[in-house]
Every structure is written in C-alpha cells, then in structure tokens.
C-alpha cells in the first residue's frame, strides 16, 4: 500500500504514542544522520529553519528536507567542511493506520471500525509550539545566501509552514 499524503498526519489530537518497548513492529525512522559537516570550525552566521505552526512532521519528510538541504548547500559551497547542518527534532511519536481495502467489493471483506486501533506504519516529530527550530545551518559570511536558498528548498518538503532566520554568531559580525 502506498504512503498517504503528509496532510493526513499533519494535525494531531491526543497524547503522543511513544513507548516503543510496548509497541511491536515499529519501523525505524528513515532519518539516520542528524549532524553533517564540521561542527568544530569557526562560523560567522547561524541560519535557522523555524516552524510557524503546531503539527507533526513524518520521518520521511524530515529525511527528505535534510537530504535536499545538504545537497543544495554542498553543491553551492563545494566543500563539506565549510558548513555545519544540524537537525534538532527527532521522530518519537508512532503513527498508526487502520488499513482499509479500496477496490470494488471490499465492503464484504472488511471489518470496518471493529478493532480500529491501527498498526504502526512510521514515526513523526511532534511540534508542540510555534517558533520551534527544526534545522540549524552554521556558515561563513560569504555563504549566508546559499544557506537561505538551501533552507527555502528544504521547506518545500515539509507539511508545516516555516520561516528562515539569520543571526550572527560572533560579536563582531554584522547582521543582515
């Protein structure tokens, strides 16, 4: 069965479902690397991807945003040691789905709402307040525009509205 669109899981109600020791068959999150680049280098600016809404982001959307942001910034800068990308949110919440058949005559084969708790199909990161930071990208002064472009492309992969904020890291750096 194919994945449902992100809008099906964007909003949530009820408490998070996170106790994986009691849940059999939870798939691993697709996002595996949360930090990329060189964290020990001196950077001038910090570019943040801020979430403007409350909601959920599925693990495959997080991974897609991370991959495209990394590809964009690496392509524009050219060297992986000239920036540091950090994904701050982790997909803890287990998403359940009550799978239904969708073909002619399926009504005779299904139980409908009986035992409709659902089986685990993936994980999601819950955004509980507006203004949370999803990703941080630290760059030199000459690469700030590249970082903003990379986050603009990455935000298109997310089901929640975002905003990009640039802030200087050093005292002597001028803000834009």
Steps between C-alpha positions, in 0.01 A plus 500: 500500500646843412560777753218736574570871443659704779175692558347182645743511795574874531251566780478302820265451791564311817818406680813382319541127441869452575563198723675280244576227752126421506436541127596206277602568142591869506701579186834677541500871414637573154707789629832362626746792496413804707831687464694558180808705426767628739371602847840613632565774245449872570190633323367853463125444460232259613203445267196340666194334350219602739158330504203737499226245577420224745483152347687184409776436249542141382844342504515473120426874464776580751743283305397656168552851639839407648624336179394785272642766735832314514513450121418864431756645741771251401442574130519878550794509743684202355671384820333302779729648767382860444161464674324313781142371459310379806146352513362570848169309503479121541198293389384341829124474440382171344241544226226236469279421206187288471559361153191472283459339162407734219365299212159382378335254736731585789204570727433125524862428606553761770416532866459877475549669835528180704839494682605819321796589725736466204841354431824702520603631158764759587616771737456875518651799677241700692521878492332618818557876477542760232852627453677167557824454307509203264844540340808714556765575240821675604695668219759764421393852406538448124272191504195644679297541180577140401376379839176697463442348155568149632246544782246649259518183287495277811189673637308391189535139621330571833122498566523795744565868424855611576707815516875557461685711758864611471692601810869583551706270723792731575475839666693668218280362219247737343140383480307509175 
